[in-house]
Amino acid sequence: MNSFILIPLLVIALIILFSSFFTVKQQTAAIVERFGKFQSIRHSGLQMKIPLIDRIAGRINLKIQQLDVIVETKTKDDVFVRLKISVQFQVLQQKVYDAFYKLQNPHDQITSYVFDVVRAEVPKMKLDDVFERKDDVAIAVKAELNEAMSTYGYDIIKTLVTDIDPDIQVKAAMNRINAAEREKVAAEFEAEAERIKIVAKARAEAESKRLQGQGIADQRREIARGLEESVDVLNNVGINSQEASALIVVTQHYDTLQSIGEETNTNLILLPNSPQAGSDMLNNMIASFVASNQIGEEMKKQNQARGIAPKKRTTRPSPPKNMDNDESDTDDLDLKF
């Protein structure tokens, strides 16, 4: 009989003995109460309490925790925006008692302060300023929380504005504005590129015209030099300037006709192309030469009257006079090209 009574008592004693020991995890604090009154704070490791008298009232996490609070508010330019505030906080090891007994729900308390500060700071800023000065909002939230939560044994490590989300219509408008600005810049660059192309093309055309004109001038200079040499050669063999001019004009006329006939698909037409045309051309040239000679003689007389000495020029031997009518007027004419 005694053995049947002893065994239950032994089991009860073992249960009471084992219940007097408990463990506390690392970065955790356990609150021990005795008959409902605070007794002590136990930290990590194996701890002991009086069975049936002491009890563990609760445990507090001493790690750094994070609370995300989403606040919707209005900016100074009447744009509704949602801000995500991340608050990192920690219970001070030396203030575990205050954190456990003075504050019922720390998350709700922190959320209330975040709402209060954000809705006081953001309405002072325009939407663009909210994006640019989000650190100012985070600093204001941290300052307010530190002042309020330190009384309850909480330390605010960091506050971050992790997201700024305007109304969907506002975002669409901002995207359109950004796209318009980029299109404007692109149009300016395209216009500048087109202007550079036009300027470069104009410069190239101007250079081409200049070189073309220089080539034509050189060509005419060489033609004039060749004609001058031809006239000198003809004068040396006894042909005067008028006859030499007539011979050159007629020769060039028939050379041109010959070159036209050699090409079957040529589009060049020489007008007029009769033999009389060469004679008419020559008569016109002689008339112009006579007129220019008369003008030159008149200018010489005027210069002599003014006392201006004529420039020295190289004289050539006069060719024999073998023309009838107008020979006296044209013998002294010296062609220069």
VEXDREN-2710 file (C-alpha; in Angstrom, 1 decimal):
% VEXDREN-2710
k/r/px/py/pz
1/MET/0.0/0.0/0.0
2/ASN/2.7/2.4/0.9
3/SER/4.5/1.8/-2.5
4/PHE/1.3/2.7/-4.3
5/ILE/1.2/6.1/-2.5
6/LEU/4.9/6.7/-2.8
7/ILE/5.1/6.4/-6.6
8/PRO/2.6/9.2/-7.3
9/LEU/4.3/11.5/-4.8
10/LEU/7.7/10.8/-6.4
11/VAL/6.3/11.7/-9.9
12/ILE/4.8/14.9/-8.6
13/ALA/8.1/15.8/-6.9
14/LEU/9.9/15.2/-10.2
15/ILE/7.5/17.4/-12.1
16/ILE/7.8/20.2/-9.6
17/LEU/11.6/19.9/-9.7
18/PHE/11.8/20.0/-13.5
19/SER/9.3/22.9/-13.6
20/SER/11.6/25.0/-11.5
21/PHE/14.1/25.2/-14.4
22/PHE/13.6/27.0/-17.7
23/THR/15.8/28.4/-20.5
24/VAL/16.0/31.8/-22.1
25/LYS/17.1/32.1/-25.7
26/GLN/19.9/34.4/-26.9
27/GLN/18.8/38.1/-27.4
28/THR/15.7/37.4/-25.4
29/ALA/14.6/38.5/-21.9
30/ALA/12.1/36.7/-19.7
31/ILE/9.9/38.5/-17.1
32/VAL/9.4/36.5/-13.9
33/GLU/6.5/37.4/-11.6
34/ARG/5.8/36.1/-8.1
35/PHE/2.1/36.1/-7.2
36/GLY/1.4/38.5/-10.0
37/LYS/4.1/41.0/-8.9
38/PHE/7.3/41.7/-10.9
39/GLN/10.1/39.6/-9.5
40/SER/13.1/39.7/-11.9
41/ILE/14.3/39.8/-15.5
42/ARG/16.1/36.7/-16.7
43/HIS/18.5/36.7/-19.7
44/SER/19.8/34.0/-21.9
45/GLY/20.8/30.6/-20.4
46/LEU/19.4/28.1/-17.9
47/GLN/17.4/29.9/-15.2
48/MET/15.6/28.7/-12.1
49/LYS/12.3/29.8/-10.4
50/ILE/10.3/28.7/-7.5
51/PRO/7.6/26.2/-8.6
52/LEU/4.0/27.2/-8.1
53/ILE/5.1/30.6/-6.8
54/ASP/7.0/32.2/-9.6
55/ARG/5.8/32.2/-13.2
56/ILE/7.1/33.6/-16.5
57/ALA/4.9/36.5/-17.3
58/GLY/6.3/37.0/-20.8
59/ARG/9.4/37.2/-23.0
60/ILE/10.7/40.2/-24.9
61/ASN/12.7/40.1/-28.1
62/LEU/16.0/42.1/-27.9
63/LYS/16.8/41.8/-31.6
64/ILE/16.5/44.7/-34.0
65/GLN/13.0/44.6/-35.5
66/GLN/11.4/46.3/-38.5
67/LEU/7.9/47.7/-38.9
68/ASP/6.6/48.8/-42.3
69/VAL/4.0/51.5/-42.2
70/ILE/2.1/52.6/-45.3
71/VAL/0.8/56.2/-45.0
72/GLU/-1.5/57.9/-47.6
73/THR/-1.4/61.7/-47.5
74/LYS/-1.7/64.8/-49.7
75/THR/1.1/67.0/-50.9
76/LYS/1.2/70.8/-51.1
77/ASP/0.1/70.7/-54.8
78/ASP/-3.0/68.5/-53.9
79/VAL/-1.6/65.2/-55.1
80/PHE/-2.4/62.1/-53.1
81/VAL/0.6/59.9/-52.5
82/ARG/1.3/56.7/-50.6
83/LEU/4.5/56.5/-48.6
84/LYS/6.0/53.3/-47.2
85/ILE/8.0/54.0/-44.0
86/SER/10.3/51.3/-42.6
87/VAL/11.1/51.8/-38.9
88/GLN/13.9/49.7/-37.4
89/PHE/13.7/49.6/-33.6
90/GLN/15.1/47.7/-30.6
91/VAL/14.3/47.2/-27.0
92/LEU/17.0/48.5/-24.7
93/GLN/18.4/45.8/-22.5
94/GLN/18.5/48.0/-19.4
95/LYS/14.8/49.1/-20.0
96/VAL/13.1/45.7/-20.5
97/TYR/10.8/46.5/-17.5
98/ASP/9.5/49.7/-19.2
99/ALA/9.1/48.0/-22.5
100/PHE/7.1/45.2/-21.0
101/TYR/4.9/47.0/-18.5
102/LYS/4.5/50.5/-19.8
103/LEU/3.5/49.8/-23.4
104/GLN/0.8/47.3/-24.4
105/ASN/1.3/47.2/-28.2
106/PRO/4.5/48.9/-29.4
107/HIS/3.6/48.4/-33.1
108/ASP/0.4/50.3/-32.9
109/GLN/2.2/53.1/-30.9
110/ILE/5.0/53.4/-33.5
111/THR/2.4/53.4/-36.4
112/SER/0.5/56.2/-34.8
113/TYR/3.6/58.4/-34.5
114/VAL/4.6/57.6/-38.1
115/PHE/1.2/58.7/-39.3
116/ASP/1.3/61.8/-37.3
117/VAL/4.7/63.0/-38.5
118/VAL/4.3/62.0/-42.1
119/ARG/0.9/63.8/-42.4
120/ALA/2.5/66.9/-40.8
121/GLU/5.6/67.0/-43.0
122/VAL/4.5/65.9/-46.5
123/PRO/1.6/68.4/-46.9
124/LYS/4.4/71.1/-46.7
125/MET/6.1/69.8/-49.9
126/LYS/5.2/69.5/-53.5
127/LEU/5.3/66.1/-55.2
128/ASP/8.7/66.7/-56.7
129/ASP/10.1/67.8/-53.4
130/VAL/8.8/64.6/-51.7
131/PHE/10.9/62.6/-54.0
132/GLU/13.9/64.9/-53.6
133/ARG/13.6/65.4/-49.9
134/LYS/12.5/62.0/-48.7
135/ASP/15.5/61.8/-46.3
136/ASP/14.1/64.9/-44.5
137/VAL/10.8/63.0/-43.9
138/ALA/12.7/60.0/-42.6
139/ILE/14.8/62.2/-40.2
140/ALA/11.7/63.9/-38.9
141/VAL/10.0/60.6/-38.2
142/LYS/13.1/59.3/-36.4
143/ALA/13.4/62.4/-34.2
144/GLU/9.7/62.2/-33.2
145/LEU/9.8/58.4/-32.5
146/ASN/13.1/58.6/-30.5
147/GLU/11.6/61.3/-28.3
148/ALA/8.4/59.4/-27.7
149/MET/9.5/55.7/-27.6
150/SER/12.6/56.2/-25.4
151/THR/10.2/56.6/-22.5
152/TYR/9.0/53.1/-23.1
153/GLY/12.4/51.5/-23.4
154/TYR/12.6/51.4/-27.2
155/ASP/15.4/52.8/-29.3
156/ILE/14.7/53.8/-32.9
157/ILE/17.7/52.6/-34.9
158/LYS/16.7/53.9/-38.4
159/THR/13.7/55.2/-40.4
160/LEU/13.6/54.8/-44.1
161/VAL/11.2/56.1/-46.8
162/THR/11.3/53.0/-49.0
163/ASP/8.5/53.7/-51.4
164/ILE/6.7/56.8/-52.8
165/ASP/3.7/55.9/-54.9
166/PRO/1.5/58.7/-56.3
167/ASP/-1.9/58.2/-57.7
168/ILE/-2.0/56.2/-60.9
169/GLN/-3.3/59.1/-63.0
170/VAL/-0.6/61.3/-61.6
171/LYS/2.1/58.8/-62.6
172/ALA/0.6/58.6/-66.1
173/ALA/0.8/62.4/-66.4
174/MET/4.3/62.4/-65.1
175/ASN/5.3/59.8/-67.6
176/ARG/3.7/61.8/-70.4
177/ILE/5.6/64.9/-69.3
178/ASN/8.8/63.0/-69.2
179/ALA/8.2/61.5/-72.6
180/ALA/7.4/65.0/-74.1
181/GLU/10.6/66.4/-72.6
182/ARG/12.6/63.6/-74.1
183/GLU/10.9/64.0/-77.5
184/LYS/11.7/67.7/-77.4
185/VAL/15.3/67.0/-76.7
186/ALA/15.4/64.4/-79.5
187/ALA/13.8/66.9/-81.9
188/GLU/16.4/69.6/-81.0
189/PHE/19.2/67.1/-81.6
190/GLU/17.6/66.0/-84.9
191/ALA/17.2/69.6/-86.0
192/GLU/20.8/70.4/-85.1
193/ALA/22.0/67.3/-87.1
194/GLU/19.9/68.5/-90.1
195/ARG/21.4/72.0/-89.8
196/ILE/24.9/70.6/-89.7
197/LYS/24.1/68.5/-92.8
198/ILE/22.8/71.6/-94.7
199/VAL/25.7/73.7/-93.7
200/ALA/28.2/71.0/-94.7
201/LYS/26.4/70.5/-98.0
202/ALA/26.4/74.3/-98.7
203/ARG/30.1/74.5/-97.9
204/ALA/30.8/71.6/-100.2
205/GLU/28.7/73.2/-103.0
206/ALA/30.5/76.5/-102.5
207/GLU/33.9/74.9/-102.6
208/SER/32.8/73.0/-105.7
209/LYS/31.7/76.2/-107.4
210/ARG/34.9/77.9/-106.4
211/LEU/37.0/75.1/-107.8
212/GLN/34.8/75.0/-110.9
213/GLY/35.2/78.7/-111.5
214/GLN/38.9/78.5/-110.9
215/GLY/39.1/75.7/-113.5
216/ILE/37.1/77.7/-116.0
217/ALA/39.3/80.8/-115.4
218/ASP/42.5/78.7/-115.9
219/GLN/41.0/77.2/-119.0
220/ARG/40.2/80.6/-120.5
221/ARG/43.6/81.8/-119.5
222/GLU/45.2/79.0/-121.3
223/ILE/43.0/79.5/-124.3
224/ALA/43.9/83.2/-124.4
225/ARG/47.6/82.4/-124.1
226/GLY/47.3/79.9/-126.9
227/LEU/45.5/82.4/-129.1
228/GLU/48.1/85.0/-128.4
229/GLU/50.9/82.6/-129.4
230/SER/49.0/81.7/-132.5
231/VAL/48.6/85.3/-133.5
232/ASP/52.4/85.9/-132.8
233/VAL/53.3/82.9/-135.0
234/LEU/51.0/84.1/-137.8
235/ASN/52.4/87.7/-137.6
236/ASN/55.9/86.3/-137.8
237/VAL/55.1/84.7/-141.2
238/GLY/53.6/87.8/-142.7
239/ILE/50.0/87.5/-141.7
240/ASN/48.6/90.6/-139.9
241/SER/46.3/90.5/-136.8
242/GLN/43.1/90.8/-138.7
243/GLU/43.9/88.0/-141.1
244/ALA/45.1/85.9/-138.2
245/SER/41.9/86.5/-136.2
246/ALA/39.8/85.5/-139.3
247/LEU/41.8/82.4/-139.8
248/ILE/41.5/81.3/-136.1
249/VAL/37.7/82.0/-136.0
250/VAL/37.1/80.0/-139.2
251/THR/39.3/77.2/-138.1
252/GLN/37.6/76.9/-134.7
253/HIS/34.2/77.0/-136.4
254/TYR/34.9/74.1/-138.7
255/ASP/36.7/72.1/-135.9
256/THR/33.5/72.4/-133.9
257/LEU/31.4/71.2/-136.8
258/GLN/33.7/68.3/-137.2
259/SER/33.5/67.2/-133.6
260/ILE/29.7/67.3/-133.8
261/GLY/29.7/65.0/-136.8
262/GLU/31.9/62.5/-135.1
263/GLU/29.4/61.8/-132.3
264/THR/26.3/60.0/-133.5
265/ASN/24.3/60.6/-130.3
266/THR/25.4/64.2/-129.6
267/ASN/22.8/66.7/-128.4
268/LEU/25.0/69.7/-129.2
269/ILE/23.8/72.0/-132.0
270/LEU/25.9/74.9/-133.2
271/LEU/23.8/77.9/-134.4
272/PRO/24.3/79.3/-137.0
273/ASN/26.3/76.6/-138.8
274/SER/26.7/78.1/-142.3
275/PRO/30.1/79.2/-143.7
276/GLN/28.7/82.8/-143.8
277/ALA/28.4/82.7/-140.0
278/GLY/32.2/82.7/-139.6
279/SER/32.5/85.8/-141.8
280/ASP/29.7/87.6/-139.9
281/MET/31.4/86.7/-136.6
282/LEU/34.7/88.0/-137.9
283/ASN/33.2/91.3/-139.1
284/ASN/31.6/91.8/-135.7
285/MET/34.9/91.2/-134.0
286/ILE/36.7/93.6/-136.3
287/ALA/34.1/96.3/-135.7
288/SER/34.6/95.9/-131.9
289/PHE/38.4/96.0/-132.3
290/VAL/38.2/99.2/-134.3
291/ALA/35.9/100.8/-131.7
292/SER/38.1/99.7/-128.9
293/ASN/41.2/101.1/-130.8
294/GLN/39.5/104.4/-131.2
295/ILE/38.6/104.6/-127.5
296/GLY/42.2/103.7/-126.6
297/GLU/43.5/106.5/-128.9
298/GLU/41.1/109.0/-127.3
299/MET/42.2/107.9/-123.8
300/LYS/45.8/108.4/-124.8
301/LYS/45.1/112.0/-125.9
302/GLN/43.3/112.7/-122.7
303/ASN/46.1/111.3/-120.6
304/GLN/48.7/113.3/-122.6
305/ALA/46.6/116.5/-122.0
306/ARG/46.7/115.7/-118.3
307/GLY/50.4/115.0/-118.3
308/ILE/50.1/111.3/-117.7
309/ALA/52.9/109.3/-119.4
310/PRO/51.8/106.2/-121.3
311/LYS/53.1/102.9/-120.1
312/LYS/55.9/101.3/-122.2
313/ARG/54.9/98.3/-124.2
314/THR/56.8/95.9/-126.4
315/THR/56.3/96.7/-130.1
316/ARG/56.2/94.1/-132.8
317/PRO/57.3/94.7/-136.4
318/SER/54.3/95.7/-138.5
319/PRO/53.3/93.1/-141.0
320/PRO/53.2/94.0/-144.7
321/LYS/50.1/95.9/-145.7
322/ASN/48.2/93.7/-148.2
323/MET/44.6/94.5/-147.4
324/ASP/42.6/97.1/-149.4
325/ASN/39.9/99.1/-147.7
326/ASP/40.1/99.0/-143.9
327/GLU/43.8/98.0/-143.7
328/SER/44.9/101.4/-142.5
329/ASP/42.5/101.3/-139.6
330/THR/43.4/97.8/-138.4
331/ASP/47.1/97.3/-139.1
332/ASP/48.2/98.7/-135.7
333/LEU/45.7/96.6/-133.8
334/ASP/47.4/94.2/-131.4
335/LEU/45.2/91.4/-130.1
336/LYS/45.6/90.5/-126.5
337/PHE/43.6/87.6/-124.8
END
